[in-house]
Amino acid sequence: MRFKTVSVRTLPIIILIIFVIAAAGCSSLQTQPAAKTDYDVIVIGAGMGGLSAAAHLAVKGQKVLVLEKHNIVGGSTTKFSRGEFVFDAALHEMAGGGPGRKDRGLYQLLKATGVDKKAQLYEVPHLYRSVFPDVDITLPPNWEGFKSELKKKWPQEAKGIDKFHTLCEALFTDLMELRDLFRYGTVRATLTKAMVPVRQRTFLKWKSRTVKDLMDECFHDENLKAVVSQLWVYYGAPVEKESALIFMAATESYLADGAWHIKGSSQALSDAYAARIEELGGTVKTSTLVTKIIVEKGRATGVKTATGQTFSARYIVANTDPYQLAYKLIGQENMTPAYLEKIESLKPANSLFGVFLGLSIDLAGLGYEDTEIFYNAHQSSMKNYEAMMKGDFKNGSVAITIYSNLGDPIYAPKGKSVVKLDAYSDVSYWPENRAAYEKLKAQKMDELIELAAKVIPEIADPKNIEIKEGYTPRTIQRYTMNKGGVVYGFELTPGQWEKMPNTTPVPNVFIASNWTQAWHGVGSCQINGWRAARMILDREGIE
C-alpha cells in the first residue's frame, strides 16, 4: 500500500494495525471452482497464523485440515518442561489480547471464533521496567499510569508526554479507519487511498519515519527518549531504523487495550484454537510435514506430505516464511518474477539468543516484583543492538521475563522461580560445527546471565540455578524452518513496513505468517490468519 502526497505531507507481535494495512491485488472475488476435494481449505503449519486462519474458516462452515510437522500445535506459542519447571518458549506479553478497556482488535477475533471461551487471559501487572546506566523506572500497562510515572520523573516534559499519547492514538484511529482496505475492490481501494492525505494525516506523516524521529518530535531529554522507546527490543530494529508507524500502533494497543498473558502458558492458547477447530468439524494432524503444494494449471489442488500422503483442497493457507513457500512448497517455476524479486529485495530481521533459567530461590520473596525488565548496557539502542549482533552480549540489552511473577503457578513450585533471558542475534554468528557451537553457546549463556545479574545479582550464583538451557538462531531455525531462524519476519523499517501481502501469485494460495503485512508477534500472527481466512471467505461470498 503506497500513497503519494497530495497537497499534504505524508504497523505482536502490536497489533490492530494489521487490520489496516492493505494487501495489494485482493480486489476481485474470484470464487474457486467447486471441484470435488477432500477439504475446502488446507492450512500448512499450526502456529498462531495457521490456527487462527483455520478457526475463522471453520466457524464459517468451511471443511478445514491443519497439518503440523511437530507433535504438538502452537509453533513458537508453546511451552516445555524441565524437571519441576515450565518454560514459555516465546510469549512475553500479548497486546490487545484480552477484554481490554476498549474491547477491540485481537480480542474481537478471539470472540468471533469462540476461542475466548476456551482460553483464560489475564492482564499483566506491569508493562515493563526499563533500566539504563542513569535511569531505572517501572511503567504500568495503561496510558494513565504510563504518563503519570513519566511525568513524575520528567515533569518538564509533560507536554511532550501528552503529545506522544495523542499521536499514538491518532495513528491507531487512522489505521482502524483503513482496516478493511484489503477487502475493497479496485475502484473503492483507489478512491480510499486517494483520500488518505485528507482523512488519515497522522498515518501519512509517520509511515515513512523512524522511532528516533518520533522521540525527537516529542521529547528533549535523552533518558526519557530511551525509556519510552524501550520496546524496540520487542520489534527488532534499533530506534534509528525502526518504523515509527509500527511502534506507535503497538504502543497504543498495549496501553489502551492492555498487555495480556494466558493462564496455563501460551500453549493453552494454541490448544484452545486446536480444540475449537475440531469442535467445529475441522481436522488437526500433528507429526505431518508438508513437503509440496501441488499446482496444476496455475492453481493449487492439494498438498503432499513427507510420508507420501496427498490431500486435496480448494484453497491453501501457508503459515510459513515466503522463502519456504516460494522455493520449496510451490516452486519458483509457479511464482511470478515480480513476487520473487519482492522477496529478495526485503531484508530479514534479526533472530534471537537466550537462556531459560529454573531457580531454587523465590525472586518475588526477595523483592523482585517485576514481570518484564529490560537492562541496557548503553543509552543508545544502536550501540546495544550492534553489540548483540556481533555476539558481545555483555554489552548489549537483555529482556528479562520473570514468568513465576505472573501469578500462574504452572511455571515453578512454591519458593522457586522461572526466568527467561532474551537478546538479539544473527545465525551467521553461530558455527555449524557442533562442538564449536556448543562451546560458544555455553560461553555466551554465561555472558547474558552476567548482564542480567546487574539487575538480579542472585542469578550470578550457580548454586541458585537448577535448570539452565540456552537457544540460538540455529535452534529457532530447526524448529520453525524460518530462514536464518528469524522470528520477526522482515525488518520493520520505514521502507519495509508493508512486508509481503497475504496473497500470492497462485490465486488460491495465501500466506498467514509473521512475514506478511500484519507484522509479527503472537497477536499479529492471529490477525494475519484472520486476514487470510477473510480473503477466502470473500471469494466464496461468505460474510
C-alpha positions in Angstrom: 0.0 0.0 0.0 1.9 3.0 -1.2 0.5 6.5 -1.0 1.7 9.6 -2.8 1.4 13.0 -1.1 -1.5 15.1 -2.4 -1.1 18.7 -1.1 -0.3 17.3 2.3 2.9 15.5 3.5 3.0 12.2 4.2 2.4 -1.2 11.6 2.9 -8.9 18.2 3.5 -9.4 17.7 1.3 -4.6 18.2 -1.5 -5.5 16.5 -4.6 -3.9 15.2 -2.6 -2.1 12.7 -2.5 -5.1 10.8 -6.1 -4.8 10.3 -5.3 -1.7 8.5 -2.6 -2.5 6.1 -3.9 -3.3 2.7 -2.8 -6.2 0.6 -2.2 -5.4 -3.0 -4.3 -7.1 -5.5 -7.0 -8.5 -3.3 -9.8 -6.7 -5.1 -11.7 -9.3 -7.1 -13.9 -12.0 -5.6 -12.7 -15.0 -7.7 -14.6 -18.0 -6.4 -12.6 -21.2 -6.7 -14.2 -23.7 -9.0 -16.3 -26.2 -7.0 -14.2 -29.3 -7.8 -14.7 -32.3 -5.5 -11.9 -32.2 -2.9 -11.1 -33.8 0.4 -11.3 -30.4 2.1 -12.3 -26.8 1.4 -9.0 -25.4 2.9 -5.7 -27.0 3.9 -3.6 -25.0 6.4 0.1 -25.7 6.5 1.5 -25.1 9.9 -0.2 -24.9 13.3 1.4 -21.8 14.6 -0.7 -18.8 15.5 -1.3 -17.7 11.9 -2.4 -21.1 10.8 -4.6 -21.9 13.8 -6.2 -18.5 13.5 -7.0 -18.9 9.8 -8.4 -22.4 10.4 -10.6 -21.3 13.2 -12.1 -18.4 11.3 -12.7 -20.6 8.3 -14.2 -23.4 10.4 -16.6 -21.1 12.2 -18.0 -20.1 8.8 -18.7 -23.7 7.9 -15.5 -24.5 5.8 -14.1 -28.0 6.0 -10.6 -27.4 7.2 -7.5 -29.6 7.6 -4.5 -28.3 9.6 -1.1 -30.1 9.1 1.7 -29.6 11.6 5.2 -31.1 11.4 5.7 -31.2 15.2 3.9 -33.5 17.6 2.0 -30.6 19.2 0.3 -27.4 17.9 1.4 -23.9 18.5 4.7 -23.3 16.7 6.5 -20.7 18.9 3.4 -20.3 21.0 4.2 -23.3 23.2 5.8 -24.4 26.4 8.2 -27.1 27.5 9.1 -28.7 30.9 12.4 -29.3 32.6 12.1 -31.0 36.0 9.8 -29.0 38.2 9.8 -26.0 35.9 7.7 -25.0 32.9 9.0 -22.5 30.3 7.1 -20.4 27.8 9.0 -20.7 24.6 8.3 -17.2 23.3 5.4 -15.1 24.6 6.3 -12.2 26.9 3.1 -10.0 26.6 0.3 -10.0 24.1 -1.1 -6.7 23.1 -4.9 -6.3 22.8 -5.4 -10.0 23.6 -8.0 -9.8 26.3 -11.2 -7.9 27.2 -9.3 -4.6 27.1 -10.6 -1.2 28.0 -11.9 -0.6 24.5 -12.6 -4.3 23.8 -11.4 -4.1 20.2 -8.9 -5.7 17.9 -7.5 -9.1 18.6 -9.9 -9.9 21.4 -12.8 -9.4 18.9 -11.3 -12.1 16.7 -11.0 -14.5 19.7 -14.7 -13.9 20.4 -15.6 -14.4 16.7 -14.1 -17.9 16.8 -15.2 -18.8 20.3 -11.6 -19.3 21.4 -12.2 -16.7 24.1 -14.4 -19.3 25.9 -11.6 -21.9 25.8 -8.6 -19.8 26.9 -8.3 -17.7 30.1 -6.4 -14.5 29.5 -5.2 -12.2 32.3 -3.6 -8.8 32.3 0.0 -8.4 33.4 0.7 -6.1 36.3 3.4 -4.0 34.6 4.2 -3.2 31.0 8.0 -3.1 31.6 10.8 -1.9 33.9 13.4 -0.1 31.9 17.0 0.1 33.3 19.8 2.2 31.8 23.1 3.4 33.3 21.4 6.6 34.5 17.7 5.6 35.0 15.5 2.8 36.4 11.8 3.1 36.1 8.8 0.7 36.0 5.8 1.6 33.8 2.2 0.4 34.1 0.2 -1.2 31.2 -2.2 1.8 30.7 -1.9 5.3 29.4 -2.9 7.0 32.7 -0.3 5.2 34.8 2.3 5.2 32.0 2.2 9.0 31.6 1.9 9.6 35.3 5.2 7.8 36.0 7.0 9.5 33.2 5.8 13.0 34.4 6.9 12.3 37.9 10.4 11.7 36.7 10.5 14.3 33.9 7.9 17.0 34.9 9.4 19.4 32.4 8.5 17.0 29.6 4.8 16.8 30.5 3.6 18.5 27.2 5.7 16.1 25.1 4.4 13.1 27.0 0.8 14.1 26.3 1.7 14.7 22.6 3.2 11.2 22.3 -0.1 9.8 23.6 -2.1 11.9 21.2 0.0 10.9 18.2 -0.2 7.2 19.0 -3.9 7.3 19.5 -4.5 9.3 16.3 -2.3 6.9 14.3 -4.2 4.0 15.6 -7.5 5.7 14.7 -6.3 6.2 11.2 -5.3 2.6 10.8 -8.7 1.4 12.2 -10.4 3.5 9.6 -8.5 1.7 6.9 -8.8 -1.8 8.4 -11.0 -3.2 5.7 -9.0 -1.7 2.8 -7.5 -5.1 1.9 -11.1 -6.3 1.1 -12.0 -3.4 -1.2 -12.5 -3.7 -4.9 -10.1 -1.8 -7.2 -12.2 1.3 -7.6 -13.1 1.7 -3.9 -9.5 1.0 -2.9 -8.1 3.6 -5.3 -10.5 6.2 -4.0 -9.8 5.4 -0.4 -6.0 5.7 -0.9 -6.5 9.0 -2.7 -8.3 10.4 0.3 -5.6 9.3 2.8 -3.8 12.7 2.7 -7.1 14.4 3.8 -8.5 11.7 6.2 -5.6 9.9 7.7 -3.0 12.6 8.0 -1.2 11.1 11.1 -0.7 7.9 9.2 0.6 9.7 6.1 3.1 11.8 8.1 4.6 8.9 10.1 4.5 5.9 7.7 8.0 6.8 6.3 9.6 8.0 9.6 11.6 6.3 12.3 11.1 5.9 16.1 14.0 8.3 16.5 12.1 10.9 14.5 9.1 10.3 16.8 11.2 10.6 20.0 12.8 13.8 18.8 9.5 15.3 17.9 8.0 14.6 21.4 10.9 14.8 23.9 14.1 16.6 24.7 15.7 14.5 27.5 17.7 11.6 26.1 17.0 9.3 29.0 13.3 9.9 28.5 13.6 9.0 24.8 15.4 5.8 25.7 12.8 4.8 28.3 9.8 5.5 26.0 11.4 3.8 23.0 12.4 0.7 25.1 10.0 -1.6 23.4 12.2 -1.5 20.3 13.6 -4.7 21.9 10.2 -6.4 21.1 10.2 -5.2 17.4 13.7 -5.8 16.1 15.4 -2.8 14.7 17.1 -0.1 16.8 15.2 3.2 17.1 17.3 4.9 14.5 16.0 2.3 11.9 12.7 1.1 13.3 9.3 2.1 11.7 7.5 4.8 13.8 4.2 3.6 12.4 4.5 0.1 13.9 5.9 1.4 17.2 3.1 3.9 17.6 0.3 1.4 16.8 1.8 -1.2 19.1 2.2 1.3 21.9 -1.4 2.4 21.6 -2.6 -1.2 21.6 -0.6 -2.1 24.7 -1.6 1.0 26.7 -5.2 1.3 25.5 -6.2 -2.4 25.2 -3.8 -3.9 27.8 -0.9 -6.3 27.9 -2.0 -9.9 28.4 -0.8 -13.4 29.1 -2.6 -16.8 29.0 -3.4 -18.9 32.0 -1.5 -22.2 31.8 1.2 -20.7 29.4 0.9 -19.7 25.8 0.4 -23.4 24.9 -3.1 -23.1 26.4 -4.0 -20.6 23.7 -2.7 -22.9 21.0 -4.6 -25.9 22.4 -7.7 -23.8 22.7 -7.5 -23.0 19.0 -7.0 -26.6 18.0 -9.9 -27.8 20.3 -12.2 -25.2 18.8 -11.2 -26.1 15.2 -12.0 -29.8 15.9 -15.2 -28.9 17.7 -16.3 -27.1 14.5 -15.7 -30.2 12.4 -12.1 -29.4 11.3 -9.2 -31.8 11.5 -5.8 -31.1 13.1 -3.0 -33.5 12.2 0.4 -33.2 14.0 3.6 -35.0 13.1 2.8 -34.4 9.5 5.3 -32.4 7.4 4.0 -30.9 4.2 6.7 -31.1 1.5 4.9 -29.9 -1.6 1.9 -27.8 -2.6 0.5 -29.5 -5.8 0.0 -26.9 -8.5 -1.9 -27.8 -11.7 -2.7 -25.2 -14.5 -1.7 -22.3 -12.3 -3.9 -23.3 -9.3 -3.1 -25.3 -6.1 -5.1 -28.6 -5.9 -3.7 -30.0 -2.7 -0.6 -30.9 -0.8 1.9 -33.8 -0.4 3.5 -34.9 2.9 6.9 -36.3 3.8 5.3 -39.8 4.1 3.8 -39.6 0.6 0.2 -38.8 1.6 -1.7 -36.4 -0.5 -4.8 -34.3 0.4 -6.8 -32.2 -2.0 -8.4 -28.8 -1.3 -9.9 -25.8 -3.0 -7.6 -23.3 -1.1 -4.3 -23.5 0.7 -3.1 -21.3 3.6 0.6 -21.5 4.4 1.9 -20.4 7.9 5.5 -20.4 6.6 8.1 -17.9 5.6 7.8 -16.8 2.0 11.1 -18.4 1.1 9.8 -21.9 2.0 6.6 -21.2 0.3 8.0 -19.9 -3.0 11.2 -22.0 -3.4 10.2 -25.3 -1.7 6.5 -25.8 -1.4 5.2 -24.2 -4.6 8.4 -23.9 -6.6 9.7 -20.8 -8.2 8.5 -22.0 -11.6 5.0 -21.4 -10.4 5.7 -17.9 -9.0 6.0 -14.6 -10.9 9.3 -12.9 -11.3 7.9 -9.8 -9.5 6.9 -11.8 -6.4 10.4 -13.4 -6.2 12.0 -10.1 -6.7 9.9 -8.6 -3.9 11.0 -11.4 -1.5 14.7 -11.0 -2.4 14.5 -7.2 -2.1 13.4 -7.2 1.5 15.8 -7.6 4.4 15.0 -10.2 7.0 15.1 -9.1 10.6 17.4 -10.4 13.3 17.0 -13.7 15.2 17.3 -14.3 19.0 19.6 -15.9 21.5 18.5 -16.6 25.1 18.6 -18.6 28.3 15.9 -20.4 30.2 16.6 -20.5 34.0 14.9 -22.5 36.7 15.9 -21.1 40.0 15.9 -22.6 43.5 15.1 -19.2 45.0 11.9 -17.1 45.3 12.6 -13.9 43.4 9.3 -12.4 44.4 10.0 -13.1 48.1 13.4 -11.4 47.6 11.6 -8.2 46.5 11.7 -8.7 42.7 8.1 -8.0 41.8 8.6 -7.2 38.1 7.5 -9.4 35.2 9.4 -7.8 32.4 12.7 -6.0 32.8 14.9 -4.5 30.1 18.6 -4.0 31.1 20.6 -1.9 28.7 24.4 -1.5 28.9 24.2 1.7 26.9 21.6 4.5 26.5 22.0 4.2 22.7 19.8 1.4 21.2 22.2 1.3 18.2 25.2 0.5 20.5 23.2 -2.2 22.3 22.0 -3.6 19.0 25.4 -3.7 17.4 26.9 -5.3 20.4 24.3 -8.1 20.4 24.6 -8.8 16.7 28.3 -9.3 16.9 28.0 -11.6 19.9 29.1 -9.1 22.6 26.1 -9.9 24.8 27.5 -8.5 28.0 27.5 -5.0 26.4 24.0 -5.1 24.8 20.4 -5.3 26.0 18.6 -8.2 27.7 14.9 -8.8 28.1 14.4 -10.5 31.5 11.0 -12.1 31.9 10.1 -13.4 35.4 7.3 -15.8 34.5 6.9 -17.0 38.0 5.8 -13.5 38.9 2.8 -13.6 36.6 0.7 -15.2 39.3 0.3 -18.5 37.4 1.5 -21.5 39.5 2.2 -23.6 36.4 5.7 -22.1 35.9 7.5 -23.0 39.2 6.9 -24.7 42.5 6.4 -22.5 45.6 9.6 -20.9 46.7 11.2 -21.3 43.2 11.3 -19.1 40.1 11.4 -19.2 36.3 13.3 -16.6 34.3 13.9 -16.2 30.6 16.7 -14.0 29.2 16.4 -12.8 25.5 18.8 -10.9 23.3 19.1 -10.3 19.6 21.5 -12.4 17.4 22.3 -13.5 13.9 22.5 -17.1 12.6 25.9 -16.4 10.9 27.5 -15.8 14.3 26.9 -19.4 15.4 29.2 -22.1 13.9 27.8 -25.1 12.2 30.4 -27.4 13.7 28.6 -29.0 16.7 31.5 -28.9 19.2 32.4 -25.3 18.4 28.7 -24.4 18.6 28.1 -25.9 22.0 31.3 -24.4 23.4 30.3 -20.9 22.1 26.7 -21.3 23.3 27.9 -22.2 26.9 30.2 -19.2 27.0 27.6 -16.7 25.7 24.9 -18.0 28.0 27.1 -17.1 30.9 27.7 -13.7 29.4 24.0 -13.0 29.1 23.4 -14.1 32.7 26.2 -11.8 33.7 24.4 -8.9 32.1 21.1 -9.8 33.6 22.7 -10.2 37.0 23.3 -6.4 37.1 19.6 -6.2 37.8 19.1 -9.6 39.6 22.5 -10.4 41.3 21.2 -13.7 42.7 21.3 -15.3 39.2 25.0 -14.9 39.0 25.4 -17.6 41.7 25.4 -21.1 40.1 24.1 -22.5 43.4 20.8 -20.7 42.7 20.3 -22.3 39.3 18.7 -25.7 39.0 18.0 -25.5 35.2 20.0 -23.6 32.6 19.1 -24.2 28.9 20.1 -21.9 26.0 18.8 -21.4 22.5 20.2 -19.7 19.4 19.1 -18.8 15.9 20.0 -22.3 14.8 17.6 -23.7 17.4 14.8 -21.5 16.1 15.6 -22.4 12.5 15.4 -26.1 13.3 12.0 -25.8 14.9 10.3 -23.2 12.7 12.1 -23.8 9.4 12.3 -20.0 9.1 15.2 -18.7 7.1 18.1 -17.8 9.5 15.9 -18.6 12.5 14.3 -15.2 12.0 11.3 -14.7 14.3 10.2 -11.2 13.3 9.9 -11.7 9.5 11.3 -8.8 7.5 13.0 -6.0 9.3 10.5 -3.4 10.4 12.0 -0.3 8.9 10.0 2.6 7.2 10.8 1.2 3.8 9.6 -2.3 4.7 6.6 -1.9 7.0 4.3 -3.3 4.3 6.2 -6.6 4.3 4.6 -9.2 1.9 0.9 -9.4 1.1 -1.2 -12.3 2.3 -2.0 -13.1 -1.3 0.5 -15.0 -3.6 0.8 -15.4 -7.4 -1.1 -18.7 -7.1 -4.6 -17.3 -6.7 -5.9 -19.9 -4.3 -2.8 -19.9 -2.0 -2.4 -17.5 0.9 0.2 -16.9 3.5 -0.5 -16.1 7.1 2.8 -15.8 8.9 4.7 -13.0 10.6 6.4 -12.2 7.3 3.3 -10.7 6.0 1.5 -7.4 6.4 0.1 -7.9 9.9 3.7 -7.9 11.1 5.0 -10.2 13.8 4.2 -11.5 17.3 1.6 -13.8 18.8 -1.2 -11.3 18.4 -0.2 -10.1 14.9 0.0 -13.7 13.6 -3.5 -14.3 14.7 -4.7 -11.3 12.7 -2.7 -12.5 9.7 -4.6 -15.7 10.0 -7.9 -13.8 10.1 -6.9 -11.8 7.0 -6.1 -14.9 5.0 -9.3 -16.5 6.1 -11.3 -13.4 5.3 -9.9 -13.3 1.7 -11.0 -16.9 1.1 -14.5 -16.2 2.6 -14.8 -13.1 0.5 -14.1 -15.1 -2.6 -16.7 -17.5 -1.5 -19.2 -14.7 -0.9 -19.4 -15.6 2.8 -19.8 -12.8 5.4 
